[in-house]
Amino acid sequence: MPRHKRLGIFQVIMKYKFLVVFVLFICNANSQNNLGGKISFGHRIVELGIDTSAVSNDHVKSVIVNQIMRSKRALEKTNELYQLTFNTNESLFETLPFLDNDFDPILSRFISKMKYYHNLSECSNLEQIPVYGNLYIVDKEPKQYNWKLKNKTKKIAGFNCRLAVTSIIKNNKSVNVKAWYTPSIPVSLGPKDFNGLPGMILAVEELGNFYYAIDVDFNENIKIKEPKKGKTVSEQDFKQIVKGSMKKMRGE
């Protein structure tokens, strides 16, 4: 076959491939623009998650372990505890409203009533946190997770998920984190303050706590409300507030 004909066929093939990729990109972008919904999450304790080796008092150590084990048993009797409301740009992760009413007092002390709000386009990362009767909106710097993608897969809430791992610093210690995300929901968000993967995070494990999706309810008209109630403070100021509150509790 003459060279100019071979080049002509090659150019046609390349144009066809480009057209297919372009059409897929447009379809994917359109579907993402209308994506939204609610995801219910459960919570399990899979390991102790707290290093008690530094606790010298055996009685105090026993109380800590006993409290965690009681919480573990209580969690095993409960399914849905949290809700993640999301669209392609925002998410709000919070405890379900029924937890504010008649509920197991053990879990009421163990489960945080915090709210986590993310806005990707504005790089906004807010956490609504109750501290000793006061409510604060902590304006945090968006976290950049150094995720490493693995080949392991798992089905969660009916979705095929892939494993990603990273490490974070908590209380001046390195903590390993496992996350299971699904490309089937092409939104780079997830529970708590976890995000940054090529798909919605449907399960995450940190410090012995495993948060997992139970049900996904899609709704493209979902409305997300940014937390407004509480005093807005910086992350650094909030740390000082917590230190001051703890000193008051100790009578210092």
Secondary structure, DSSP 8 states (H G I E B T S, - for coil): --HHHHHHHHHHHHHHHHHHHHHHHHHHHHHHHT-EEEEEEEEEE-S--S--TT---HHHHHHHHHHHHHHHHHHHT----EEEEEESSEEEEEE-GGGGSS--HHHHHHS---EEEEETTTTEEEEEEEETTEEEEEEE-------EEEEEEEEETTEEEEEEEEEEEETTEEEEEEEEEETTS--S--STT---SSSEEEEEEETTEEEEEEEEEE-TT-------SSEEEEHHHHHHHHHHHHHHHTT-
